[in-house]
Amino acid sequence: MFEAIIAAAEKHKTEYHEGFPLSLVTSFKTGGPAALYVLPADKTALADILAACRKEKARFCIVGNGSNLLISDDGFPGVVIRIGPAFSNVEYLGDGVIACDAGESVTGLCNFALKHALTGLEFAFGIPGTAGGAAYMNAGAYGGEMKDVLQSCEHIAPDGTFGSFSGEQLALGYRKSVYTDSDYVITKLILKLQPGDPAAIRAAMDDKMARRKAKQPLEYPSAGSTFKRPVGYFAGALIEECGLKGFTVGGAQVSEKHAGFVINKGGATTADILNVIHAVQERVYAQKGVRLETEVKYIG
């Protein structure tokens, strides 16, 4: 099993592991093993590994920092491909344009923009994912979103060809893009920022981080905001109004600091987290008539 995929990994001197515990690479710190876990060394290796997955008809999923994923306690029976440190090059192309590999952290990208006195990404400082993940879900916070700065993305298409989407082709909406739930794999982002004052940019970044630390349970494993913002409401406020702050199942809990976060208080399983999520959804719907959708993606 996975012979062609392993052969492609070895051809490109790419690290891989069988039975790799995914709890080590997800921000919830839960999840069982991946049947095969691969860290492509470059874009060519990634393309060949994806081609091998198609050849073997193997299920695969793409992860970055694992910051918006909830992995089954039974693990993933296919191939988990991590777009990691090998995809972390960032370049300034001039005129406010940055080219950023998909595996670079959002925080690293923000710091790069600061270094070049470019404004527009301050909202994202502290988001715990990769740049590719941020583009995939059109990440946003504090009134900003990737849609405001993202010009285009390079990708590997399902047929194995290299390509890109730009502008309206990206179909950027609330926590979604053309890439959401597709087999296109983002490899690079092109962003357009504006010249700014470094001191003002630094101050805005520090302000966003201070607000995160003050209001969010960053001391516990989580996936950030667990639920999407329902139209006309705030998920955290609805959950708190339903008396669910501190609601606990096993090691999973609705944060007492911010009800919009489900956290791993200690020793939680994925099943514990799912049970908390489902209980919250049921009570909020019963009491408020609002259906909460998760931002977190479940893989199993």
Summary of the structure (lengths in Angstrom):
residues: 300
radius of gyration: 19.4
end to end distance: 18.8
largest distance: 56.8
contacts: 1028
relative contact order: 0.13
helix: 33%
strand: 28%
